[in-house]
Amino acid sequence: MSEESVRARRRFIAGLGAAPVAGLAYAAIADSERGVPAASAVDRQAESSEYLLSPGLIHLNTASLGATPRAVFDRVMQAWRELESDPVRMAYFTTEDTVLSATEKVRERAAGFLGCDPDELLLTRCTTDGMNNVAQSIRWNAGDRVLTTDQEHHGGNLGWLYQTQRRGVLLDRITIAPDDHDQAVIVQSFAAAITPATRVISVSHVITSTGLRMPIAEISSLAREHGILCVVDGAQAVGGFPIDVKALGCHAYAASGHKWLMGPKGTGLLYVARDAWPAMKPIQWQNAHNYGAESAGVGPLPLVVGLGAAIERLQAIGMSEVERRGLALRNRAYIGLKQIARLRVVSPPPGPMATAMVACELPAGIDSKIVRDFLRSKHSIVVKMVEKQWFNGIRISPHVLNTDADIDALLRALRPLLA
Ligand SMILES: Cc1ncc(COP(=O)(O)O)c(C=O)c1O
């Protein structure tokens, strides 16, 4: 490691203890700053770790961005070197030994992972990219309606909003209160809001603010009964638990590679079911389905190779086991957070509606941004501040890299703050 990167790492770690926590008068905040380990110790620790996270950092925010394992990162670098050894051949030739061919194998692996045909899968940059692609692929008529919820992430929503401005599309939103966990009621709300002009139902598989698991199979079948396209934002699902897009029955499903899959940042997947191609076929598939084809152009090939390695790693653990571990950690957090009287846990209780995410609402006088910054600066714990449009709260999203000790550290840090 160069001297400059050692200095940068020292500056970063020192900064963790110095971030502002204005507005909090709790005794916990007056703790002395964390000791900063010597750089050599920091480097030894970092190099032996399975992840590249700064030493001591407790990453409880996979739902925003996953921590890419070192082995996956190394695979990206290796592919990049291969690419640079003979760029044109490596990026355009379809012989076995090229990086382009390696990305095609990733598409096959990812298709197997999601339960679809490789030709139904488009490699994208992220969920947002996939959702935008779908919204732009549909042949709209003015007055067509998209039915969605008031809990969608911007990334799943902006493609439709864009079409409201460009094509006169109209948006309808059903309301899902943060602590509304009744699947039958949710399906009924969708059914009641369908109109003859509804062309698309767009819904998240897992609600970003609370981790609520949505009844996608039921919503898809409702959509199909009415000849409506069902488009799913799977950003918070893929990599967290097993997904079978055919069993879900939706027409399109968009996911990120850099969240629960823990792949390289700037990777994603979009499934478009073959039977939906007449209604929405991505422009990238105009003359072929692979990178290097005229309609797709050159892609981020090394990142895609890394995405394949990330998927392979989760497959080696087994997706049911990945889900089990995530749920065990979130249940531990759920129980612990419930015991803090001033918090209101809004995520579903342990059970079929739960995923590996837990969110809680803070008391009115305690700002979520300050709590997030405090956890980061004083305890090196990374959590998400829930977007204020939903509630004043924080969300955690433990994954296979986390342990019980990480959850306990969070609970220990929160208790004095809310005593
Ligand atoms: C439900 C949902 N959709 C979309 C996104 C955007 O993801 P990306 O930046 O990978 O497009 C997020 C990000 O948190 C999300 O939670």
The ligand as an SDF file (V2000), in Angstrom:
LIG
                    3D

 16 16  0  0  0  0  0  0  0  0999 V2000
  -36.8520   -0.3160   -4.1000 C   0  0  0  0  0  0  0  0  0  0  0  0
  -35.6650    0.3430   -4.7470 C   0  0  0  0  0  0  0  0  0  0  0  0
  -35.6850    0.5560   -6.0620 N   0  0  0  0  0  0  0  0  0  0  0  0
  -34.6600    1.1140   -6.7040 C   0  0  0  0  0  0  0  0  0  0  0  0
  -33.5380    1.5230   -6.0190 C   0  0  0  0  0  0  0  0  0  0  0  0
  -32.4200    2.1550   -6.7800 C   0  0  0  0  0  0  0  0  0  0  0  0
  -31.3910    1.2390   -6.9450 O   0  0  0  0  0  0  0  0  0  0  0  0
  -30.2390    1.5090   -7.9950 P   0  0  0  0  0  0  0  0  0  0  0  0
  -29.5150    2.7180   -7.5560 O   0  0  0  0  0  0  0  0  0  0  0  0
  -29.4100    0.3000   -7.9580 O   0  0  0  0  0  0  0  0  0  0  0  0
  -30.8980    1.7290   -9.3000 O   0  0  0  0  0  0  0  0  0  0  0  0
  -33.4740    1.3370   -4.6390 C   0  0  0  0  0  0  0  0  0  0  0  0
  -32.3000    1.7790   -3.8840 C   0  0  0  0  0  0  0  0  0  0  0  0
  -32.2100    1.7760   -2.6920 O   0  0  0  0  0  0  0  0  0  0  0  0
  -34.5730    0.7370   -3.9870 C   0  0  0  0  0  0  0  0  0  0  0  0
  -34.6010    0.5520   -2.6640 O   0  0  0  0  0  0  0  0  0  0  0  0
  1  2  1  0
  2  3  1  0
  2 15  2  0
  3  4  2  0
  4  5  1  0
  5  6  1  0
  5 12  2  0
  6  7  1  0
  7  8  1  0
  8  9  2  0
  8 10  1  0
  8 11  1  0
 12 13  1  0
 12 15  1  0
 13 14  2  0
 15 16  1  0
M  END
$$$$
